[in-house]
Amino acid sequence: MSRRTSDDAQSAPLQKPVEQLLGELRPKLHRYCARMTGSVVDGEDVVQETMLKAIEAARAGAPILNPEGWLFSIAHHAALDFLRRRAREEARHSSEDLDMIAAAPKPIEDREIAAASLRTFMLLPASQRSSVILSDVLGYSLQEICEFAGGSVPAVKAALQRGRARLRALAAEADDAPAPTLAEPERTRLKTYVDRFNAHDFDAVRAMLAEDVRLEIVNRVRLDGKTSVAPYFSNYAARPHWRFLPGFVDRRPAMLVYDADDPDQRLKYFVLLAWAGERVVGIRDFVFARYAMDGAELAVMD
């Protein structure tokens, strides 16, 4: 990754519009935020908060020395703020020996670390989690991690070694978390919605919407109200190859989407639904944010 000299950086403007930079880095930012929060959905919330903060800061006209580092620093602090608000933050500063040297990379084990589940990452303290994600998942150097998240190189080395060791130990343990389930009538409600979607009975689907329903097509648009949201279903009517399954994303009820024309019929993306009684009050469609599938915990409802 290129570096400007300090003299150049003092006066260097942002080389790309911040919106373009955010678009290019959004999947990478999401990989980080999802693992910091333990959820691809919560990770997207933090990415959106990062974008708002970055756009606001860029409009203020402050000099930006290293745009990518600047964005990851915003994302890092936004993730920590999110964890505080969720009252699940672990200690940012641990008692590691700052003189400890990080263990030498072990390619096979480090690939296993990168593939660890989001729930497993959440078992690490935030400082260890951040260091391991930035190093072993995203490939940044120790110096870059210091720039993004703060702290010294010895502290990052210590957090990285402890985090790697803990993740390797966790990988050897059985995952005994019970499969996600839904009680009745929530289960029937979700299956009915999905069945109507697959049947392209969109009049019946619209009948399930609340008057004040909110639609977010992630990374594209937000619409409020049943009248505004209604045309959304016409787009799916014109794309009969998309098929839907009731299931779970990070243990949250969702529609899982696959392409019937794909021989493998692999899940491509998902749609989250929020309910109030028998009415849908929120639709969050990730068709244009498929990066959120990376690391998602997916389960098809029986």
C-alpha positions as CSV (number, residue, x, y, z in Angstrom):
1,M,0.0,0.0,0.0
2,S,1.5,3.3,-1.0
3,R,2.5,6.0,1.4
4,R,2.9,9.7,0.9
5,T,5.7,11.6,2.7
6,S,4.6,13.7,5.6
7,D,5.3,16.9,3.7
8,D,3.2,15.8,0.8
9,A,0.4,14.7,3.0
10,Q,0.1,18.0,4.8
11,S,-1.3,19.6,1.6
12,A,-2.5,16.6,-0.4
13,P,-6.3,16.7,-1.2
14,L,-8.4,13.6,-1.3
15,Q,-7.7,12.2,-4.7
16,K,-11.2,10.7,-5.3
17,P,-14.6,11.9,-4.2
18,V,-15.3,10.4,-0.9
19,E,-18.5,8.7,-2.2
20,Q,-16.4,6.9,-4.9
21,L,-13.8,5.9,-2.3
22,L,-16.5,4.5,0.0
23,G,-18.1,2.6,-2.9
24,E,-14.7,0.9,-3.7
25,L,-13.9,0.0,-0.1
26,R,-17.4,-0.8,1.1
27,P,-17.0,-4.6,0.9
28,K,-13.7,-4.5,2.7
29,L,-15.1,-2.2,5.4
30,H,-18.0,-4.6,5.8
31,R,-15.7,-7.6,6.3
32,Y,-14.1,-5.6,9.2
33,C,-17.2,-4.3,10.7
34,A,-19.1,-7.6,10.5
35,R,-16.4,-9.4,12.4
36,M,-16.0,-6.6,15.0
37,T,-19.8,-6.7,15.7
38,G,-20.3,-10.4,15.2
39,S,-23.0,-10.0,12.6
40,V,-23.2,-9.2,8.9
41,V,-26.3,-7.2,9.6
42,D,-24.9,-5.1,12.4
43,G,-21.7,-4.8,10.4
44,E,-23.7,-3.1,7.6
45,D,-25.2,-0.7,10.2
46,V,-21.7,0.3,11.2
47,V,-20.6,0.7,7.6
48,Q,-23.5,3.0,7.0
49,E,-22.6,5.0,10.1
50,T,-19.0,5.1,8.8
51,M,-20.1,6.5,5.5
52,L,-22.2,9.3,7.0
53,K,-19.3,10.3,9.3
54,A,-16.8,10.2,6.4
55,I,-18.9,12.3,4.1
56,E,-19.5,14.8,6.9
57,A,-15.8,15.0,7.7
58,A,-14.8,15.3,4.0
59,R,-17.2,18.2,3.5
60,A,-15.6,20.0,6.5
61,G,-12.4,20.2,4.3
62,A,-9.9,18.8,6.7
63,P,-6.7,17.4,5.1
64,I,-6.8,13.6,4.7
65,L,-3.3,12.0,4.8
66,N,-4.2,8.4,3.9
67,P,-7.7,8.0,2.7
68,E,-7.9,4.2,3.2
69,G,-6.4,4.5,6.7
70,W,-8.7,7.4,7.4
71,L,-11.8,5.4,6.5
72,F,-10.8,2.3,8.5
73,S,-10.1,4.6,11.5
74,I,-13.6,5.9,11.3
75,A,-15.0,2.4,10.9
76,H,-13.0,1.1,13.8
77,H,-14.3,3.8,16.2
78,A,-17.8,3.5,14.8
79,A,-17.7,-0.3,15.6
80,L,-16.5,0.4,19.1
81,D,-19.3,3.0,19.6
82,F,-21.8,0.4,18.3
83,L,-20.5,-2.2,20.8
84,R,-20.8,0.3,23.6
85,R,-24.3,1.1,22.7
86,R,-25.1,-2.6,22.5
87,A,-23.6,-3.0,26.0
88,R,-21.5,-5.9,24.8
89,E,-18.1,-4.3,24.5
90,E,-15.2,-6.2,26.0
91,A,-12.2,-4.4,27.4
92,R,-10.3,-2.5,24.7
93,H,-7.1,-2.6,26.6
94,S,-5.8,-5.9,28.0
95,S,-2.9,-6.7,30.2
96,E,-0.7,-8.2,27.4
97,D,3.1,-7.8,27.8
98,L,3.9,-5.0,25.4
99,D,7.3,-6.4,24.7
100,M,5.9,-9.7,23.4
101,I,6.6,-10.5,19.8
102,A,3.9,-11.8,17.6
103,A,4.1,-15.4,16.6
104,A,5.4,-16.1,13.1
105,P,2.6,-16.6,10.6
106,K,1.4,-20.1,10.0
107,P,-0.3,-20.1,6.6
108,I,-2.7,-23.1,7.1
109,E,-3.8,-22.0,10.6
110,D,-4.1,-18.3,9.5
111,R,-6.4,-19.4,6.7
112,E,-8.5,-21.1,9.3
113,I,-8.5,-17.8,11.3
114,A,-9.7,-15.9,8.3
115,A,-12.6,-18.4,8.0
116,A,-13.6,-18.3,11.6
117,S,-17.3,-17.6,12.3
118,L,-18.4,-14.1,13.3
119,R,-19.6,-15.5,16.6
120,T,-16.2,-16.9,17.3
121,F,-14.5,-13.5,16.7
122,M,-16.9,-12.0,19.3
123,L,-15.3,-14.2,21.9
124,L,-12.1,-12.1,21.6
125,P,-11.5,-8.8,23.5
126,A,-12.1,-5.9,21.1
127,S,-8.3,-5.0,20.8
128,Q,-7.4,-8.6,19.9
129,R,-10.4,-8.9,17.5
130,S,-9.5,-5.7,15.7
131,S,-5.8,-6.7,15.3
132,V,-6.6,-10.2,14.0
133,I,-9.2,-9.0,11.5
134,L,-7.0,-6.3,10.1
135,S,-4.0,-8.5,9.9
136,D,-5.2,-12.0,9.1
137,V,-8.5,-11.3,7.3
138,L,-7.7,-8.1,5.5
139,G,-3.9,-8.3,5.2
140,Y,-2.8,-5.0,6.7
141,S,0.7,-4.5,8.2
142,L,1.3,-3.8,11.9
143,Q,2.1,-0.2,11.1
144,E,-1.2,0.2,9.2
145,I,-3.1,-1.4,12.1
146,C,-1.6,1.2,14.4
147,E,-2.7,4.0,12.1
148,F,-6.2,2.6,11.8
149,A,-6.9,1.6,15.4
150,G,-4.4,3.4,17.4
151,G,-1.8,2.0,19.8
152,S,1.9,1.0,19.4
153,V,3.4,-1.7,17.3
154,P,4.3,-3.8,20.4
155,A,0.8,-3.5,21.7
156,V,-0.6,-4.6,18.3
157,K,1.9,-7.5,18.2
158,A,0.8,-8.6,21.6
159,A,-2.9,-8.4,20.8
160,L,-2.4,-10.2,17.5
161,Q,-0.5,-13.1,19.2
162,R,-3.1,-13.5,21.9
163,G,-6.0,-13.3,19.5
164,R,-4.5,-15.8,17.1
165,A,-3.9,-18.3,19.9
166,R,-7.4,-17.9,21.3
167,L,-9.0,-18.3,17.9
168,R,-7.0,-21.5,17.2
169,A,-8.1,-22.9,20.6
170,L,-11.8,-22.0,19.8
171,A,-11.6,-23.6,16.4
172,A,-10.7,-26.9,18.1
173,E,-13.9,-26.8,20.2
174,A,-17.2,-28.1,19.1
175,D,-19.9,-25.5,18.2
176,D,-22.8,-26.6,20.4
177,A,-25.0,-23.6,19.7
178,P,-28.6,-24.8,19.1
179,A,-30.0,-24.3,15.6
180,P,-32.1,-21.2,15.3
181,T,-35.9,-21.7,15.5
182,L,-39.1,-19.7,15.3
183,A,-42.1,-20.3,17.4
184,E,-45.6,-20.4,15.9
185,P,-47.2,-18.2,14.6
186,E,-43.9,-16.4,13.5
187,R,-42.8,-19.5,11.6
188,T,-46.1,-19.8,9.7
189,R,-46.1,-16.0,9.0
190,L,-42.6,-16.1,7.5
191,K,-43.4,-19.2,5.4
192,T,-46.6,-17.7,4.1
193,Y,-44.8,-14.5,3.0
194,V,-42.1,-16.6,1.2
195,D,-44.6,-18.9,-0.4
196,R,-46.5,-15.9,-1.8
197,F,-43.3,-14.4,-3.1
198,N,-42.3,-17.6,-4.9
199,A,-45.8,-17.8,-6.4
200,H,-45.4,-14.2,-7.6
201,D,-48.7,-13.4,-5.8
202,F,-47.5,-9.9,-5.1
203,D,-51.0,-8.6,-4.4
204,A,-51.2,-11.0,-1.5
205,V,-47.7,-10.0,-0.5
206,R,-48.6,-6.3,-0.5
207,A,-51.6,-7.1,1.6
208,M,-49.2,-8.2,4.3
209,L,-47.5,-4.8,4.4
210,A,-48.2,-2.2,7.1
211,E,-49.2,1.2,5.9
212,D,-46.0,2.7,7.2
213,V,-43.7,0.0,6.0
214,R,-40.1,1.0,5.3
215,L,-38.0,-0.5,2.5
216,E,-34.2,-0.3,2.3
217,I,-32.5,-1.7,-0.7
218,V,-29.1,-1.7,0.9
219,N,-26.5,0.3,-1.0
220,R,-29.2,1.9,-3.2
221,V,-32.3,3.5,-1.8
222,R,-34.8,3.8,1.1
223,L,-38.5,4.3,0.7
224,D,-41.3,4.8,3.3
225,G,-44.9,4.0,3.1
226,K,-46.9,1.2,1.4
227,T,-47.6,3.3,-1.7
228,S,-43.9,4.1,-2.3
229,V,-42.8,0.5,-1.5
230,A,-45.4,-1.2,-3.8
231,P,-43.4,-0.9,-7.1
232,Y,-40.5,-2.8,-5.5
233,F,-42.3,-6.0,-6.1
234,S,-42.6,-5.4,-9.8
235,N,-38.9,-5.7,-10.1
236,Y,-39.1,-9.3,-8.7
237,A,-42.1,-10.1,-10.9
238,A,-39.8,-9.4,-13.9
239,R,-37.1,-11.7,-12.5
240,P,-38.7,-15.2,-12.1
241,H,-35.3,-16.9,-11.8
242,W,-34.9,-15.6,-8.2
243,R,-36.3,-18.1,-5.7
244,F,-36.7,-17.8,-1.9
245,L,-36.4,-19.9,1.2
246,P,-37.4,-19.1,4.7
247,G,-34.4,-19.2,7.0
248,F,-32.0,-17.3,9.2
249,V,-29.1,-14.9,8.8
250,D,-27.0,-14.6,11.9
251,R,-29.9,-16.3,13.7
252,R,-32.4,-13.6,12.5
253,P,-35.5,-14.6,10.4
254,A,-34.9,-13.9,6.7
255,M,-35.7,-14.8,3.2
256,L,-32.7,-16.6,1.6
257,V,-32.3,-16.1,-2.1
258,Y,-30.9,-18.3,-4.8
259,D,-30.9,-18.3,-8.6
260,A,-33.0,-21.2,-10.0
261,D,-30.9,-20.9,-13.2
262,D,-27.7,-21.6,-11.3
263,P,-26.9,-25.3,-11.4
264,D,-25.4,-25.2,-7.9
265,Q,-28.3,-23.1,-6.6
266,R,-26.0,-21.5,-4.1
267,L,-27.5,-18.8,-1.8
268,K,-26.7,-15.4,-3.3
269,Y,-28.1,-12.9,-0.9
270,F,-30.9,-12.4,1.7
271,V,-33.8,-10.2,2.6
272,L,-34.6,-9.3,6.3
273,L,-38.1,-8.7,7.4
274,A,-39.4,-6.9,10.4
275,W,-42.9,-7.5,11.7
276,A,-45.5,-5.9,13.9
277,G,-48.1,-8.5,14.5
278,E,-49.3,-9.8,11.2
279,R,-47.9,-6.9,9.2
280,V,-44.5,-6.3,7.6
281,V,-43.1,-3.0,8.9
282,G,-39.6,-3.3,7.5
283,I,-37.9,-4.9,4.4
284,R,-34.1,-4.8,4.1
285,D,-33.0,-6.3,0.8
286,F,-29.3,-7.1,0.3
287,V,-29.5,-7.7,-3.5
288,F,-26.9,-4.9,-4.1
289,A,-24.9,-5.7,-1.0
290,R,-23.9,-9.3,-1.6
291,Y,-20.6,-8.7,0.2
292,A,-22.7,-9.2,3.3
293,M,-22.8,-12.9,2.5
294,D,-19.1,-13.1,3.5
295,G,-19.1,-14.6,6.9
296,A,-22.9,-14.7,7.4
297,E,-24.3,-17.6,9.4
298,L,-27.0,-19.0,7.2
299,A,-29.6,-21.6,8.0
300,V,-32.6,-22.8,6.0
301,M,-35.8,-23.3,8.0
302,D,-37.0,-26.9,8.2
